[in-house]
Amino acid sequence: MNYKSFFPMPGINAGMLTLEDLERITDLARRYEVPMVKITGAQRLYFQGLSPEKLAEVKEELQLLDSLPHTRNRVHYVQACPGKNWCSSATSETERMEKAINKMELDGPLPYKVKVGISGCTRCCCESWMRDIGLTAEKKGWRLSFGGNAAGNPRIGDLIAKGLSDDEAIELVRKTLNYYLKTAEFKTRSARYVERYGIDDLKKAVLGE
Ligand code: SF4
């Protein structure tokens, strides 16, 4: 029987995997007879088709039963391209940004999912304009956009600021998300929020204009 279960592997951030990671994942998949492993568009790795019993066993082996409570005080996921460490077109390093935003603790629970796209140059391989938070490296620093969405009602995000250093960009992401979580209604994605309220008040608040 082919079960329609899927299970995202923890700790696989932005799809960066060492050979040791791959060996560990292969070992786990073999032992639990995972029928199919999927790399998702969000750069995550899913074990698919596990029976409920095997799913419980994998979670227990990874100590996930109680150890990872879901928190809405952090972003849903961060998608990042290889950046300056690995790509010849890049103008900025992306790994530091990805790690900083992934572990960023906000002032409260977010209204809804927040997806982040980080691209190390203007070729924009991580489709930053189409993410709730988009960071794109330009020659003079990071460009930050907010309110993008790629789903049924797609939207290109609004520019918040450009020419940002790494630290300025990280801090501005924090301010933008904190403002959003304090002013948006529950279950309002950033795209719908900007359509409803515009971007000017948010920009004034986070840029101190
Ligand atoms: S966005 Fe630019 S830096 Fe990132 S992978 Fe694409 S070409 Fe390379």
Boltz pocket constraint, residues with backbone or C-beta under 6 A from the ligand:
constraints:
  - pocket:
      binder: B
      contacts: [[A, 81], [A, 82], [A, 83], [A, 84], [A, 87], [A, 88], [A, 89], [A, 90], [A, 91], [A, 92], [A, 118], [A, 119], [A, 120], [A, 121], [A, 122], [A, 123], [A, 124], [A, 125], [A, 126]]
      max_distance: 6.0
